[in-house]
């Protein structure tokens, strides 16, 4: 099976590092014109420096605050017609677990804006063009936390990822008649950001080893593992798959 994206425009949110960065690298290597959106200017510069284009693939980087709908719509409108949207933005925004009754509204909204709010704005921005073209692919990056309680212990993160799964399934139902598929990839634990690295270190050596031993594949995932699943769902090979959540966790369960 060969999957390439020559002539396709792919927008990736949360693209500066980690899973989003790995997804960008995969699409650019396979011929896509990729527009990478993120709020991390230094991260976008680093991404541009390390991407290796293949088959005519190109990379454009744009700053966008996922909580600002006008910014997201403007950034995506400047891309022209979009064939594939990958919403990889999210995370816990530097927060740590605390009792639910002590979580502030600002903390709650910050995580929702990054995970579900950005998806709302990005999907709204690409759907009209996809409808006009008669097709498209939307892939969200949810999490095992969207299918069960979260290892982070952060209530807003777990709730927002469940919301993202719900949005994915509802949009699949709504957009199927227009030839648009909407699916989600739910990664297991990856050491892909400072927040998740702190979480990993908090387990200590014994806890880290115990986590790895609970994974049948006996290893943590890498961004490329997630990118490969995303590219399959964005390809013609997945043209009759929609509304699905694909766990990519090295295990037969999320």
C-alpha positions as CSV (number, residue, x, y, z in Angstrom):
1,X,0.0,0.0,0.0
2,X,1.4,3.4,-1.0
3,X,-0.1,6.6,0.4
4,X,0.8,9.9,-1.1
5,X,-0.8,13.4,-1.1
6,X,0.5,15.2,-4.1
7,X,-1.8,18.1,-5.0
8,X,-3.5,18.1,-1.7
9,X,-3.6,20.9,0.8
10,X,-3.4,19.7,4.4
11,X,-4.0,22.0,7.5
12,X,-2.6,20.7,10.8
13,X,-3.4,22.5,14.1
14,X,-1.1,22.2,17.1
15,X,1.7,21.6,14.6
16,X,4.8,23.0,16.2
17,X,5.9,19.9,18.1
18,X,5.1,16.5,19.3
19,X,2.3,14.6,17.6
20,X,1.3,17.6,15.4
21,X,4.9,18.0,14.3
22,X,5.2,14.3,13.4
23,X,2.0,14.5,11.4
24,X,3.3,17.5,9.5
25,X,6.5,15.7,8.7
26,X,4.6,12.7,7.4
27,X,2.4,14.6,5.0
28,X,5.2,16.9,3.7
29,X,7.3,13.8,3.0
30,X,4.4,12.3,1.0
31,X,3.9,15.3,-1.3
32,X,1.3,17.4,0.5
33,X,1.2,21.1,0.7
34,X,1.0,21.5,4.5
35,X,-0.1,24.6,6.4
36,X,1.0,24.3,10.0
37,X,-0.9,26.3,12.6
38,X,0.3,26.9,16.1
39,X,0.8,29.7,18.7
40,X,4.4,28.6,19.4
41,X,6.5,30.8,17.0
42,X,9.8,29.1,18.0
43,X,8.3,25.7,17.6
44,X,7.1,26.5,14.1
45,X,10.6,27.7,13.2
46,X,12.1,24.5,14.5
47,X,9.5,22.5,12.5
48,X,10.4,24.2,9.3
49,X,14.1,23.5,9.9
50,X,13.7,19.8,10.4
51,X,11.0,18.9,7.8
52,X,12.3,16.9,4.9
53,X,10.0,17.4,1.8
54,X,9.3,14.5,-0.6
55,X,7.5,14.2,-3.9
56,X,7.1,18.0,-4.1
57,X,5.7,18.5,-0.6
58,X,5.9,21.9,0.9
59,X,5.4,23.5,4.3
60,X,3.9,26.9,5.3
61,X,3.7,28.0,8.9
62,X,1.2,30.4,10.4
63,X,0.6,31.7,13.9
64,X,-2.9,31.2,15.2
65,X,-4.5,31.3,18.7
66,X,-7.0,28.4,18.8
67,X,-9.2,30.3,21.3
68,X,-9.6,33.2,18.8
69,X,-12.1,32.1,16.1
70,X,-11.3,35.1,13.9
71,X,-7.6,34.2,13.8
72,X,-8.3,30.6,13.0
73,X,-10.8,31.4,10.2
74,X,-8.4,34.0,8.7
75,X,-5.4,31.6,8.8
76,X,-7.4,28.8,7.1
77,X,-9.1,31.1,4.6
78,X,-5.6,32.2,3.4
79,X,-4.9,28.5,2.5
80,X,-7.5,28.3,-0.2
81,X,-9.5,25.0,-0.5
82,X,-8.5,22.5,2.1
83,X,-8.5,18.8,1.3
84,X,-7.5,17.5,4.8
85,X,-7.8,19.0,8.3
86,X,-5.9,17.4,11.1
87,X,-6.7,18.8,14.5
88,X,-3.8,17.9,16.7
89,X,-3.9,20.9,19.1
90,X,-4.7,20.2,22.7
91,X,-2.9,19.2,25.9
92,X,-3.2,20.2,29.5
93,X,-1.7,23.7,29.2
94,X,0.7,23.3,32.0
95,X,-1.9,22.4,34.6
96,X,-1.6,19.7,37.3
97,X,-4.3,17.6,38.9
98,X,-6.3,19.1,41.8
99,X,-9.6,18.5,43.5
100,X,-12.4,19.4,41.1
101,X,-14.0,21.9,43.5
102,X,-10.8,24.0,43.4
103,X,-10.6,24.2,39.6
104,X,-11.1,27.7,38.4
105,X,-13.3,28.6,35.4
106,X,-10.3,30.1,33.7
107,X,-8.4,26.9,34.0
108,X,-11.4,24.9,32.7
109,X,-11.9,27.2,29.8
110,X,-8.2,27.2,28.9
111,X,-8.1,23.5,28.4
112,X,-11.4,23.4,26.5
113,X,-10.3,26.2,24.2
114,X,-7.1,24.3,23.3
115,X,-8.7,20.9,22.8
116,X,-12.4,21.3,21.8
117,X,-12.7,25.1,21.0
118,X,-9.8,25.0,18.4
119,X,-11.5,22.0,16.8
120,X,-14.8,24.0,16.6
121,X,-13.2,26.9,14.9
122,X,-11.0,24.9,12.5
123,X,-13.8,22.6,11.4
124,X,-16.1,25.5,10.8
125,X,-13.4,27.1,8.6
126,X,-12.8,24.1,6.4
127,X,-16.2,22.6,6.0
128,X,-17.7,25.1,3.5
129,X,-14.8,24.6,1.1
130,X,-15.0,20.8,1.4
131,X,-18.7,20.8,0.7
132,X,-18.1,22.9,-2.4
133,X,-15.4,20.5,-3.6
134,X,-17.6,17.5,-2.9
135,X,-15.3,15.8,-0.4
136,X,-12.7,16.1,2.3
137,X,-11.1,14.5,5.3
138,X,-11.1,15.6,8.9
139,X,-9.1,13.8,11.5
140,X,-9.1,14.8,15.1
141,X,-6.4,13.7,17.6
142,X,-8.4,12.7,20.7
143,X,-6.8,10.5,23.4
144,X,-7.4,7.4,25.4
145,X,-8.7,10.1,27.8
146,X,-11.6,10.6,25.4
147,X,-12.6,6.9,26.0
148,X,-12.0,6.4,29.7
149,X,-10.7,8.4,32.7
150,X,-7.5,10.2,32.1
151,X,-4.0,9.3,33.4
152,X,-3.4,13.0,33.9
153,X,-6.1,13.3,36.5
154,X,-7.2,16.6,35.0
155,X,-11.0,16.7,34.8
156,X,-11.2,19.4,32.1
157,X,-8.7,17.5,29.8
158,X,-10.7,14.2,30.1
159,X,-14.0,16.1,29.6
160,X,-12.7,18.0,26.6
161,X,-11.3,14.9,24.9
162,X,-14.7,13.2,25.4
163,X,-16.2,16.2,23.8
164,X,-13.9,16.0,20.8
165,X,-14.8,12.3,20.3
166,X,-18.5,13.4,20.4
167,X,-17.9,16.2,17.9
168,X,-16.1,13.7,15.6
169,X,-19.0,11.3,15.6
170,X,-21.7,14.0,15.1
171,X,-19.8,15.7,12.3
172,X,-19.3,12.3,10.6
173,X,-23.1,11.8,10.6
174,X,-23.8,15.3,9.3
175,X,-21.1,15.5,6.6
176,X,-21.2,12.1,5.2
177,X,-23.7,13.1,2.5
178,X,-21.2,15.6,1.2
179,X,-18.4,13.1,0.8
180,X,-16.5,14.3,3.9
181,X,-15.2,11.7,6.4
182,X,-14.5,12.6,10.0
183,X,-12.5,10.2,12.2
184,X,-10.3,10.4,15.3
185,X,-7.0,8.9,16.4
186,X,-6.7,8.2,20.1
187,X,-3.1,8.0,21.1
188,X,-1.8,6.3,24.2
189,X,0.8,8.0,26.4
190,X,3.6,9.7,24.5
191,X,6.4,11.9,25.9
192,X,5.7,14.6,23.4
193,X,5.5,17.8,25.4
194,X,7.0,19.4,28.6
195,X,3.7,18.6,30.3
196,X,3.7,14.9,29.5
197,X,7.4,14.7,30.2
198,X,6.8,16.0,33.7
199,X,4.0,13.4,34.1
200,X,6.4,10.7,32.9
201,X,9.1,11.8,35.4
202,X,6.6,11.9,38.2
203,X,6.1,8.1,37.9
204,X,9.7,7.4,38.9
205,X,11.7,4.5,37.5
206,X,9.5,1.8,38.9
207,X,6.3,3.5,37.7
208,X,7.7,4.0,34.2
209,X,8.7,0.4,33.9
210,X,5.3,-0.7,35.2
211,X,3.6,1.4,32.5
212,X,5.7,0.0,29.8
213,X,5.1,-3.6,31.0
214,X,1.3,-2.9,30.8
215,X,1.7,-2.2,27.1
216,X,1.7,-5.4,25.1
217,X,4.1,-3.9,22.6
218,X,6.4,-3.0,25.5
219,X,7.2,0.5,24.4
220,X,5.8,4.0,24.4
221,X,4.6,5.5,21.1
222,X,6.3,8.0,18.9
223,X,4.8,10.8,16.8
224,X,5.3,8.8,13.7
225,X,3.1,6.0,15.0
226,X,0.2,8.5,15.3
227,X,1.1,10.2,11.9
228,X,0.8,6.8,10.1
229,X,-2.7,6.2,11.4
230,X,-3.7,9.8,10.5
231,X,-2.4,9.5,7.0
232,X,-4.3,6.3,6.4
233,X,-7.6,7.9,7.6
234,X,-6.8,10.9,5.3
235,X,-6.2,8.7,2.3
236,X,-8.4,7.2,-0.4
237,X,-8.0,3.9,1.3
238,X,-10.2,5.1,4.1
239,X,-13.0,6.6,1.9
240,X,-15.7,4.4,3.5
241,X,-14.6,4.9,7.1
242,X,-16.2,7.6,9.1
243,X,-17.2,8.4,12.7
244,X,-14.6,6.0,14.0
245,X,-12.1,6.4,16.9
246,X,-8.9,4.5,16.2
247,X,-6.8,3.8,19.4
248,X,-3.1,3.9,18.6
249,X,-1.6,2.8,21.9
250,X,0.4,-0.4,21.4
251,X,-2.5,-2.3,23.0
252,X,-5.8,-3.9,21.9
253,X,-7.6,-1.4,24.1
254,X,-7.4,2.4,24.5
